[in-house]
Structure formats: structure tokens, C-alpha cells
Amino acid sequence: MEFITQPWPWYVGGPLIALILFLMFYFGKEFGVSTTLETFCSVAGAGKLSEYFKVDIQQNSWRFVFVLGILLGGLISSAFLMSSQGIDLHPDTVKELADLGFANAGGSYLPEEIFSMENLFSLKGFLILIGAGILIGFGSRYAGGCTSGHAISGLSNLQLPSLVAVIGFFIGGLVMIWFLFPFIFLSTK
């Protein structure tokens, strides 16, 4: 059991990801989660409101199993396979996060300063989560897929739009962490 609870080295994880991608390509499927949103919206009836959401549900039904597997895998992992709730962060990162108001940086995967019920129902917490959700949802659909779809599946298919998207994701992440993140959290400390 200890083998499965420890981080796996790249030479184990990488080939496993490649095997999954090979199997998905072999069966004519594309890796990515954000595209599943179209199928969920189609099931909910959004196709009656917009042509964009008119999706063949039968052909995309495998996506429901895919997302269910992700959710169950995350639940099993967090409930049974995590060696601790803390994460290993570099001491400089812990200090920088503490300076931004994250008192227990590295103590958990979901910092209470963002994800606690108290902060969730505050105006700032609500705006952060709604704003982030809208930006991620809109951005992933505008880019034609999410980070995992482009970076794992698109790049392995040598798709130029995926390379452009991944470069954009990387630049956006840098802008967020170096400029917007400190602005958001230092401005209300």
C-alpha cells in the first residue's frame, strides 16, 4: 500500500499517461474534461436555446463515465490514499503565502482563506470563486479545450493550436501569480 500512496517517479507516471492516451486515440476518443460540459448542457436541454449545445449524447455518453471515474478516483484518493493532509512547499513559498495572509500555507490542499464556509459566503470569497469559475469556463471553451486537453492530448497529437493554447495558459498563470494574486489578497488584508 505504501507504493501507491507515495508520489510516483516520472518514468512510471509518464508511460502510464502515454498508455491512457494511446488507448483513447485507438478508440477514437480525445482526452479532456471541459468538452464534457457541452454534453452535460445538452442533457440539461441547452440545445433548445443554442446550436452550440446540440451534441449527440449517445456518441458522447462515454464522457459521463470518464468524469465519474475522475470524481470517484479523487474521492478514493483523498479518503484512503493520502499520507497526510499537508503538502510539501518550499520554505520561501510558505513565507510569501504567509505574507499574503495564508496563515497555514502548505497545511492543506484547500487553504481556508479561500475555501472555508466563512470565506465562501463573504463577498470577496464569493466573487473570487464565481469570477474564477467564469474565467476558467469561458477560457477553456474559447480556447477549444482545457489545460489538460491541450497540454496532454493536443500536444501529443502535434496540434499547433494546442501549442498556442498551452503557451497562453502558461503566460496567464504567470500573470495571475505574479500580479493579480498578490493584488487580490494584499488589497483586503
N, C-alpha and C positions, 0 to 999 in steps of 0.2 A: 504494500500500500504506500510505502514511503516513496517509491519510484514515481508514482502517479501524482503525488502531492507536491513534488519539487519542480522548479522550472526546468523545462526540457531544453537541451542544447540545440543550437541552430541546425546541426546535422541530423537531428531527429524531427524537429518541428517543420523544417523546410521541406524535406521529402514528403512528409505527411500532407502538407498543404498542396504540394505538386500532385500527389496521388489523387486527392479530392478534386482538384481542378481537371486533371486528366479524365476522371470518371464523369464529371459534369459535362465536359466537352464531348466525350464519347457518346453520352446520352442526349446531346443537343441542348443542354441547359447552360445558363450563364450565372455565375456566382454574383451575388449582390442582394442586399436586403431592401434598399429603397424602392426598387421596382415592384416589390410585393405590395407597396402602398396602393398602386394602381388597381391591383386585383382586389384588395380589401375594399377600396372605394367602389369598385364595380359591383361587388357583392352587396354593398350597402345601398346601391341604387344611384350612385353618382353619374352613371352612364346616361340617365334620363336628363341630366342637367348639362352635361358636357360630352362632346365627342371624344375628348381625351381619355375619358374613363370607360369607354366602351371596349372592354377587354374580354377575350374568350376565357371565361372562367374555367371551363373544362381543361383547356390546354395549360393553364397556369395553376391548376389545383395543387401541383407538387410544391408550390411556394408556401402553402399553408403548413405542410409537413416540415419544410425547411425552417420556417420561423418557429414553429412549435418545438423543433429539435434544439434551436438556439436557446429558447426560453427554458426548456427542461434542462439542457446542459448547464446553463448558468445557475439555475436553482440547485441542481445536484452539486455543482462545483462549490457554490457558496455555503451550502449546508453541510457537506461531507468532506470536501477535498481541500479546503483552505487550512493551511497550517497555523495561521494567525490572522487576525483582522488587520494588522498593520502592514504597511508597505515600506520597502527599503528605499529611502530617498537620500540623496547626497546631503550632508550637513549644510552646505551653502543654500541648497534649495529649501530646506526646512527653515533656515533663518530668513530667507527672502519671503517665504509664505507667511511666516510669523509677523514680519514687518507689515504685511498686507492685512493682517488681522485674523489669520488662520492659526488659532492657538494650538491645535493638536495636529499640525501638518504631518502626514505620514502615519497617523494613528489609525486611519480607516480609509477605505476606498472612496467613501462618500463624505466629504467634510460637512460637519454640522452647520458651518457658516453659510452653506448653500442649501443643503438638503434636509435640515431639521424641519419638523412641522411648524415650529415657531417662525422660522425664516421663510418657509414656503408660503405662509399666509400673510407675510408682510408685503407691503407694496413693492419694495426693492426686490425681494426674493421672487415674487410673482412675475414681475416684469423681466427679470433675468431669465427665468425658465421659459416663459412664453416667448420672449424675444429670441432666445437661443433655439427653441423648437421651430419657430417660423423660419429663422435664417437657415437652419440645417435642412428643414423640409424643402423650402423653396430652392436653396442652393443645390441640393442633391438632385432635384428634378430638373433644374435649369442646366446643370452640368451633365445630365443624362445618366446619372448614377451616383452612388455614394463613394466614399473614400475606399472602402474595401472592394467594391465592384471595379472601380477604375484601377486601383493600385495592384490588386491581385489578379483579377481576371483580365481587365483591359490591357495592362502592360504585358502579361504573359501571351496575349494574342497579338502583340506588337501594334496596337492601335494608337495612332498619333493623337487622336482626341483624348485618349486616356492619359497620355504623357502630359499634354497641356493641362488637363484637369488636375493631375497629381501635383504638378508644379504650382498651379493656382492654390490647391489645398495647402501646400507647404508654405507658400508666401502668406496666405490668410492666417495660418496657425502662428507664424512668426509675428505678424502684425497684432494678432489677438493677445498673445502672451507678453510681448514687449511693450505694447502701447495701450490697448484697450483694457486688458485685465487689471493692470495697476490703476488705471483711471477709474474703473468701476468700483474697485474695492478700497482704494485710498480715499476716494471722494466722500465716502459716508462713514469713515472710521470714527 
